[in-house]
Amino acid sequence: MMHRARALYALAALAALSACAKNGELVIDEGVGITSVLSLCPAVGIPDYTGDVTTFRGADQTTAALDVSAAMTNLRSTCNDTGERVYAEAEFTVNARRTDVRGARTVELPYFVTVLQAGSAVVSKRVGTVTLAFADGQERASATGRAGSFVDRSAAALPQDIRERITRRRRAGDEDAAIDPLAEPEVKAAIARTRFEMLVGFQLTEDQLKYNVTR
């Protein structure tokens, strides 16, 4: 499960309105009730339980031992699909709070950017760092992070034979006139292979992830 990512990945789920189509996308609107938009750009989102991170002073994960808590928010993305390699970039804001406001302090929080194909195959993963600077006496700090990834255009585009199968005009009386081509197993599998997600979240330790899941 992943919030945001799932909503976007639902692709725009073969049920997006053709009015939302952009240049370079395949729009299907035939006489069998099919309307779909397929984009070369990956969906971008934050997986569940990875948008927050909490650090503690010492081993105790109690409120009294809490050190810094931070949340990843305002995720936005851009995409350039004009070349042979599609480039997607995400920008996000990290808002943090510390419990001890004495002295100036710099906190570095690691984050990951992972590209998935077909919902589960990891294409790439990289780890970056966002730096938060707390001034003396300051409880809160914010910083901006960026993450980018490439996807091969050939992998994100539907094969020509599948495109033709989807867009072929069907006439009343044709044997397959009432069949939704998007429901055919081969077509569904081909579409799934072209679906990419770029996921961004904090690079958590096992204990940090467990804390997020159970709190």
C-alpha positions as CSV (number, residue, x, y, z in Angstrom):
1,M,0.0,0.0,0.0
2,M,1.2,3.5,-0.7
3,H,-0.7,6.8,-0.2
4,R,-0.5,9.2,-3.0
5,A,1.4,6.8,-5.1
6,R,-1.5,4.5,-5.4
7,A,-3.9,7.3,-6.3
8,L,-1.7,8.5,-9.0
9,Y,-0.6,5.0,-10.2
10,A,-4.2,4.0,-10.5
11,L,-3.2,5.4,-13.7
12,A,-4.6,7.4,-14.0
13,A,-5.9,3.8,-14.1
14,L,-7.1,3.3,-17.5
15,A,-10.0,5.4,-16.6
16,A,-8.7,9.0,-16.9
17,L,-10.7,11.4,-19.0
18,S,-9.2,12.1,-22.4
19,A,-9.5,15.8,-21.6
20,C,-6.5,15.3,-19.3
21,A,-4.3,14.0,-22.0
22,K,-1.0,15.7,-22.9
23,N,1.2,15.6,-25.9
24,G,2.9,12.3,-26.4
25,E,0.3,10.3,-24.5
26,L,-1.9,7.6,-26.0
27,V,-5.6,8.5,-25.9
28,I,-8.1,5.7,-26.6
29,D,-11.7,6.6,-27.3
30,E,-13.3,4.0,-29.5
31,G,-16.8,2.8,-29.9
32,V,-16.7,0.2,-27.2
33,G,-16.7,2.5,-24.2
34,I,-12.9,2.8,-23.8
35,T,-11.3,6.0,-22.6
36,S,-7.7,5.8,-21.3
37,V,-4.6,7.9,-20.9
38,L,-1.2,6.2,-20.8
39,S,1.7,8.5,-19.9
40,L,5.5,7.9,-20.3
41,C,6.1,9.7,-17.1
42,P,6.3,7.8,-13.8
43,A,3.8,8.3,-11.1
44,V,5.3,10.0,-8.1
45,G,4.4,9.4,-4.4
46,I,5.5,8.7,-0.9
47,P,5.0,5.1,0.3
48,D,3.1,4.5,3.5
49,Y,5.0,5.0,6.8
50,T,8.1,6.6,5.1
51,G,6.9,10.2,5.1
52,D,7.8,10.8,8.7
53,V,10.9,10.1,10.8
54,T,11.5,10.4,14.6
55,T,14.8,10.3,16.4
56,F,15.4,9.7,20.1
57,R,18.1,10.4,22.6
58,G,19.4,7.0,23.6
59,A,17.7,3.6,23.1
60,D,14.3,4.5,24.7
61,Q,11.6,5.3,22.2
62,T,9.5,7.4,24.7
63,T,8.1,10.9,24.6
64,A,10.6,12.0,27.2
65,A,13.5,10.8,25.0
66,L,12.2,12.3,21.7
67,D,14.9,14.3,19.9
68,V,13.8,15.4,16.4
69,S,10.6,14.6,14.4
70,A,10.2,15.5,10.8
71,A,7.6,15.1,8.1
72,M,8.0,15.1,4.3
73,T,5.2,17.2,2.6
74,N,4.3,19.2,-0.4
75,L,5.6,16.7,-2.9
76,R,5.5,18.0,-6.5
77,S,7.0,16.6,-9.7
78,T,8.0,17.6,-13.2
79,C,8.8,15.3,-16.1
80,N,10.6,15.6,-19.4
81,D,9.6,12.9,-21.8
82,T,11.0,14.4,-25.0
83,G,14.2,12.3,-25.1
84,E,15.1,8.6,-25.3
85,R,15.3,8.7,-21.5
86,V,12.4,10.1,-19.6
87,Y,13.5,12.3,-16.7
88,A,11.3,12.8,-13.7
89,E,12.2,15.1,-10.8
90,A,10.4,15.4,-7.5
91,E,10.8,18.3,-5.0
92,F,9.5,18.1,-1.5
93,T,9.5,20.0,1.8
94,V,10.7,18.7,5.1
95,N,9.3,20.3,8.3
96,A,11.1,19.4,11.5
97,R,10.8,20.0,15.2
98,R,13.3,19.5,18.0
99,T,12.7,19.2,21.7
100,D,15.9,20.7,23.0
101,V,16.3,24.2,21.5
102,R,19.6,25.1,23.2
103,G,22.3,26.1,20.7
104,A,22.5,26.1,17.0
105,R,22.3,22.6,15.4
106,T,22.4,21.0,12.0
107,V,20.5,17.7,11.4
108,E,20.9,15.5,8.4
109,L,18.1,13.2,7.4
110,P,18.6,10.5,4.7
111,Y,15.9,9.9,2.1
112,F,15.6,7.4,-0.8
113,V,14.3,7.6,-4.3
114,T,13.3,4.3,-5.8
115,V,11.9,3.5,-9.3
116,L,9.5,0.6,-9.5
117,Q,8.3,-1.1,-12.7
118,A,5.0,-2.9,-12.9
119,G,4.4,-2.2,-9.2
120,S,7.1,-4.4,-7.7
121,A,10.3,-4.7,-9.8
122,V,13.0,-2.3,-8.4
123,V,14.7,-0.5,-11.4
124,S,16.9,1.8,-9.3
125,K,17.4,3.1,-5.8
126,R,19.5,6.0,-4.6
127,V,19.9,7.7,-1.2
128,G,20.3,11.4,-0.6
129,T,20.4,13.7,2.4
130,V,18.3,16.7,3.4
131,T,20.0,19.2,5.8
132,L,18.0,21.1,8.5
133,A,19.6,24.1,10.3
134,F,18.2,25.0,13.7
135,A,19.2,28.4,15.0
136,D,19.9,28.8,18.7
137,G,16.6,28.9,20.5
138,Q,14.7,27.8,17.4
139,E,12.3,24.8,17.8
140,R,11.4,24.4,14.1
141,A,13.2,24.2,10.8
142,S,12.4,23.5,7.2
143,A,14.4,22.4,4.2
144,T,13.7,21.5,0.6
145,G,14.9,18.2,-1.0
146,R,15.0,17.1,-4.6
147,A,15.2,13.6,-6.2
148,G,15.3,12.7,-9.9
149,S,15.3,9.5,-11.9
150,F,15.5,8.3,-15.5
151,V,13.3,5.8,-17.2
152,D,14.1,4.3,-20.6
153,R,11.5,5.6,-23.1
154,S,11.4,2.2,-24.8
155,A,10.4,0.5,-21.5
156,A,7.7,3.0,-20.7
157,A,6.1,3.0,-24.2
158,L,3.6,0.3,-25.3
159,P,4.9,-2.0,-28.1
160,Q,3.4,-1.1,-31.5
161,D,1.4,-4.3,-31.8
162,I,-0.3,-3.7,-28.5
163,R,-1.1,-0.1,-29.4
164,E,-2.6,-1.3,-32.6
165,R,-4.6,-4.0,-30.8
166,I,-6.0,-1.3,-28.4
167,T,-6.8,1.4,-31.0
168,R,-8.1,-0.8,-33.8
169,R,-11.5,0.4,-34.8
170,R,-14.2,-2.2,-34.3
171,R,-17.4,-2.2,-36.2
172,A,-20.8,-3.5,-34.9
173,G,-21.0,-7.2,-35.8
174,D,-17.3,-7.8,-35.5
175,E,-16.6,-10.9,-33.4
176,D,-14.7,-8.9,-30.8
177,A,-16.7,-5.7,-31.0
178,A,-18.0,-6.1,-27.4
179,I,-14.7,-7.1,-25.9
180,D,-12.6,-4.4,-24.1
181,P,-9.1,-4.9,-25.4
182,L,-7.7,-3.5,-22.2
183,A,-9.1,-6.6,-20.4
184,E,-7.1,-9.0,-22.6
185,P,-4.4,-10.7,-20.5
186,E,-1.6,-9.9,-23.0
187,V,-2.7,-6.2,-23.2
188,K,-3.0,-5.9,-19.4
189,A,0.5,-7.5,-19.0
190,A,2.0,-5.1,-21.6
191,I,0.5,-2.1,-19.9
192,A,1.7,-3.2,-16.5
193,R,5.2,-3.5,-17.8
194,T,5.1,0.2,-19.0
195,R,3.9,1.5,-15.6
196,F,6.7,3.1,-13.6
197,E,6.5,4.7,-10.1
198,M,9.1,7.0,-8.6
199,L,8.8,6.7,-4.8
200,V,10.4,9.1,-2.3
201,G,10.6,8.7,1.5
202,F,12.8,8.9,4.5
203,Q,15.5,6.2,4.6
204,L,14.4,4.6,7.9
205,T,16.1,2.2,10.2
206,E,14.2,-0.9,11.2
207,D,13.3,0.6,14.6
208,Q,12.2,3.9,12.9
209,L,9.9,2.0,10.5
210,K,8.5,-0.1,13.3
211,Y,7.8,3.1,15.3
212,N,5.9,4.6,12.4
213,V,3.8,1.5,11.8
214,T,2.8,1.0,15.5
215,R,2.5,4.5,16.9
